[in-house]
């Protein structure tokens, strides 16, 4: 089934959205609600559970009984599982959609297993742990005709459409430079262990450590990995870029139509260990010209590096410390604070005041963006709205850009990307990062490449 992309549905009307095909929902007999299973119910998984509870919450899955304890206790009558494969085998006929909020390294397997069974899939950002997985998820979504969404809240914001309106109308002129920044890596997610490798610790009785590791080769348990410090380890996370990049790159990637970079440069702090992220870096992406649009340089600044202020910025005013993004145009500068485009504006202030109520040219679809990405996903499954904005057709290349930056951080050297052949030019040894080895029983999607 051919799905509607974000670019295709922008500008459609509520009437057009209502003509989208309906999907098979509510196997329990309640056809007004979706039967939802949630994999990974602690942390951001709690958000997915809350959203699913508004539909038919039919299964909960978590490898850690303590981490998932709040959701288990709140929904005592919902069947619970530790292994998503067991859940899908036993309850597949009763599940319409699966929401996945596990650590990055275990996004891919449950998503593929679910899509192969015809289930609609939501995955928290980043979409996957390596580039091959991103492209395979995109292929699978197309093959199986399911509704997909990545948890990128900012893509549902009205501020995102505001930015597109201003850029498309030429308000800021041609953009050749984008600056993004974050206050990460920081606690509690990014804390180096006391020793490398971390000392063996007793596995908590509530945790199935083998299932938590999933496709990754076995290591001795240490609290420096689980439950919340996994983002700092290349085997499990993708660093600060994997944590925040899908949010902060979203507006420039979509609005400017950046496509894939040809080169990625890095300046980083020296990592404490090959398996652990550098605790700060600057990543510079070089995007070639696209049609009539000029080349763009996009920089990513992490904690510990000075972020240059926009040329049109009041130089006495500090930039927001938590993070943000700005585009330098030939006519104006477009800016938003924080990781998402909550309140975009132009600089200087008088120009913003002149333009902020103008150019509402993109028709807002009824309920567009209302309730965030999971509700947007639910509406699309029911045929009550268009394809979600961060469906895998869009989210896979966005995440690929993020993962390319993480690869440069890990290597500590400039890389040149051959997008068509999915390889780093002159560095065949990096193929092992582009498509990572998996433990037996965790391989999916190979058939989609034959």
N, C-alpha and C positions, 0 to 999 in steps of 0.2 A: 504494500500500500504506500503510495507516495504521500509524504507528510508535508504540511505547510511550514515553511521556515519563518523565522522572525521577520526576515526582510519581506517575505511574501505577504504576511498577514498584517503588517503595519499599514494602516489606512483602510482596512476592511471595516465593515459596519457590524453592529450587533446582529442585524438580520442575516448578513452573510455568515457570521459565526454560527448562527442557529441551524444552518443548512449542513454543517459538518456531520459525518456519519456517527451514529450511536455505536457504543461498544457493549459487549456482553458484561453486565454487572449484576451484582446482588444475587449470587448463586443461592443464597439462603432463602430467596423468595421475595425479599424486599428490593424491588427493582429501582428504587429511588436512591439507593446507597451502594457504595462500593465496598467489597470485602477486602480489607487491607491487612497485610502482614507487615510487621516491622522487625528488621534485623539490625541489632545494635540499639539498645533502648536506654543507655545511660548518656549523659552529656547532651549533645545535640539530638541524640535519639529520643530524648524526652519530649522535645518539640515535635518530632514526627509522631510519637505516640499520642500526644494531645490533639494533633490535627486529625489523625486517623480515628480517634474516638468519636469524632463528629460524623464519621461514616460507620461501617461495620468493622470494628477491630476484631479480627478473627484469630490472630496468632502473634505471639511475642517470642523473639529469639535473641538470646544473649549468652555469650560464653562465660560471663561473670555474674553469678547470682547476686553478689553484693552490689555491683555496679548497676544492675538492672532491678535491684530490689524495690525501688520506689514505684516503678511502673508495674512490676509484678503484684505489689501490695494493692495498688490502686485498681487493678483489673484482675482480681483473683479468679474469675471464672473464664478468663481467656486462656486457651491452651498455650503452654510455654515450652520452649525448646532451647537447646544449646547449639545444635548443629543445623544450619539452614537447609542442608541437603535432606536431613531427616524430616524437617518441617515440610518441605516441598513434596517429598515422597508421600507423606501421610496426609497432607491437607491440600495438595495441589488443586483438586477439583473445587475446593471451597475458597480459593484465593483468586482475586482479580488483579491485585496490584501489590507490589512489594516496595517498601521504603527502606533504604539502606543507610545507616549512619555509623558505620564501623571505622576503625583506623584506615588510612589510605591504602595500605597494602592488601586489605581484604574487601575493597569495593568491587573489584572485577568479578571474582568468582560467583558470589550470590547474584549479581546482576545478570551475568550470562546464563546461569542456571535458570533464573526466573524467566528471562526473555525466551530461552529455548522452549519453555513450556507455555509461551503465549501470554505471560504476565506483563502488565505495565510496570515501569520501573522508575523510581526516584532515587538519586544518589546525592549525598552531601558532597560539596566541593572538597578537593579537586576531583574531577571525574574518575581518575584512575592513578595508578602509581607509576606507570611508564607509558611511553608514546605508543607502542604496539597495542597495549590494552585500550587506549583511547580510540584508536582507529578501528579496532575490532568491535568495540561497543557501538560505534557509529554504524559499522556494517550490519551488526546484529539488529539494531533498531530498525534499519531499513528492511532487512530480510523478513523479520517477524511481524512487522507492521504494528508495533506496540507504541503507546504514548510514553514518552520519556521526558525527564526533567532533571537538571542538576540544581542543587540548592544554592542558588546565587540570588539572594534576596534583592539586591540592588537592581537587577534586571527587571523587576516588577515595579520599580518606583516611577512615579510620574517625572521625577527629576531626570531619569534616563531619557525619556522622550523630549524633555526640555532641551537637553544637551544636543540631541539629534536635530531638533528644529533649528536651533541657533547655528549649528555647523552647516546644515544643508542650505540654510538661507544665506550663507556667506557672511554672517554677522562677525565672525572672528577671522575671516579670510583663510588663506592657505596655512595649514599646520605642518610644520617641519620638526617640531620638538615637543615631546611629552615628558613630564617629570612626575614620578610617583614615589611615595615613601610610606614607611611604616615604623612603629615603635618596637617591632619585634626584630630579633628573637628576645623574649623576656619571660620571666616566670609567670605562671607555674608550668607552662608548657615546655620551655626550653631551659633545662638545667643540666649541665654536664655531670656525669657521675664522678664519684670520688676517685675511681681507678678505671683504667682501660686494660682489658675488658672488665666490665662490672663483676664484682664478686658474686658467686652463686648464693642465692637466697632461697628460703623455703617458699614453695608455691602456695599462695593462699588456698585454703580448702574450697573456697567458693569459685575458684577460677579454673577453667579447663585450659591450661597453658598451651597444649598442643593445638587446640582449635584456634586459640588467639593468634598463634604464629602463622596458621594457615599455610600459604604457599612457600613461606620462607624457611630456610634450613634451620634446624633446631639449635637453640641457644639455651644456656642456663638462665632461669628466671632471675630478674632483678627489678626492683621498683623503678629503676631508671628507664625501663621500657614501658611498663603498664602500671596503672591504667591511663595516665595522662601525659607522660613525658616521651612518648614514642615519636613525636614530630621531629625531634632532633637527630634521629637515627635514619640513615639512608635506606636501611632495609625495610623500615616501616612507614616513615613519613617522607615529606618533600621539603622540609625546612620552612622558613618563614614565607617563602614564595608560595609553597603549596598551601600554606595556611591562609594567606591573605591575597595572593596574586589574582585569583579568579574574580575577586571582588574589585580590586583597584584597577586592574587592566580592562575590566568589562566595558566601561564607557569608551575609552579610546579605541579598543579593538573593534567594537561593533560600529560605532559612529564613523570612524575614519576608514573602516574596511581595510584594516592593516594587512590581513593575510598572514603569511609566514615570514619570519625574519631570515635574512641571508647570513647574518653574522651576529654572534653574541660575545661580548667582552665582559671581563670580570675583574674587579679589584676586591680582594677579600682579606679578612683576618686569617691567620694561619690556623687551620683546624687542630684541635687537640688530639684527634685520632682520625684515621682514614674513614672509619665508619660513622663519624659524627660530623654534623654540619659546622661550617665556619660560623662563629658567633657574631657575624656582621659582614656585609659586603655591599658593593655597588655593581649592579648588572646593567650593561648597556646593550640594547637591541637595535639592530639596523634593519629597517624595513625598506625594501626597494619601492620605486615609484609604481603606482597602480593606475593605469589609464592616464587620465589627466591630472592625477593627484601626485604631488611631489614626494620624494623619499622622506621617511620619518625616523628620527632617532628617539627611542623611548628609554629613559633611565629609571632604575629601581634602586632606591636608597634604603638601607636598613639601619637599625639602631647603631649609633656611634659615628655616623657620617653626617657631615653638614649638607643640608639640602639647599641648593641655590634658590633664591627668591625670584618670582616672576619679574620681568623687566618693568612691568607696569604696576607692580606692587608698591605700597607704601613701605619703604625700606626700614622704617622705624617699627613696623608691625611684625611681630613674630609669626611664623607659619604654625599652624596647629601641630602640636607635638605627637598626637596619636597617629597621624597619617593623612594622606590626601592625594590629590591628583590635579595637575593643571596642564592645559594645552596652550602653547604659545602660537598665536596666529599672526598673520601679517597685519591684521586690523585690530585685534583685541586678544585678551587672555581669558580663557574659560577655566574655572576653578571649582573644585568641591573639596570640603574638609572630610576627614574620616575615610574609611575604606570604601564606602558606598556613596552614590550621588544623592544624598538626602536633600540638600539645598544648594544646587549649583548656582553660581553667579559669575558675572563678568567683572573684570577690574579695568579701570577704577570704578568707584561706587556710582558716580553720576551716570556713566554709561549703562550700568546694570539697572538703575532705576528707570532709565529710558526704555530698556528693552524687556524687562522682566515680565510684563503683561502682554507682550506682543508675540506674534508668530506662533499661535497655537494652531498649527496647520495639520498636525497628525490627528485624525479623528480618534477620540478615545472610545474604545469598545466598552460596552456595558460591563461593569465589574472588572475591567482590565486592571491587573495588578492588585486587586483587593484581596487581602488576607495572606499575601505572600506566595512563594513558589509552590508549596504543596497544594494549596487551594486552587491555584492556577492549573496545576496538574490534574486535580480531581475534576475540574470543570471540563477540561479537554477530554478526559476519559468518558464523561457523560455526554459529550457532544454539545455542551452548553457554552463552549468557547473555542478559540483557535488553538493551534499547537502551542505549547508552552514556549516562552521566550528563550529559555536555556535548555531546549531539547538537545539531544545528543548530536544532531547535525551542527548545532552551534557550539555546544559545550566541549566537544571533542577537540576542535582546532584551538579554542581558547585555552583549554588545559594543556594542549601541546606546547603553546607558547610559554606557559608557566614552567612546564617541565624542561624545556630547553634552557631556560635560565637556571633552573636547579642543577642541570647537568654541568653547565659552565661553572657554577659555584663548587660543585663536587670535584671537578677536574682542576680548577684553579687556572685555566688557560682559555684563550679565545677559541671558539669553535665556529666553523662555517657549516651551515646546514643545507643539505641536499634534500629538500622536502619531497620531491617526486620519488626518490629512491629510499627515503626514510633512513638516512645515514649521515654521519658527520664526515665531511670530506677529509680524506687522508688519515682517518682514525678508526679503522675497522674494529679495534679492540673495544670501542664504545658501543658496539652493537649489543654487548652483554648488558648494558644499562637501558638501551632502547627497547629491547625485549628480554626481560629477566627470566632466568631459569626458575622453574617451580617444582615443588615437591610432588611426588607421585600422588595422584588423586585430586590435584588442584588445577589441572590443565583444561582450558575451555577455548573454543573459538578457532582452533586450527583449521577446521573444515571450511571456514569462511574465506580462507586465503588460497584455496585450491581451485 
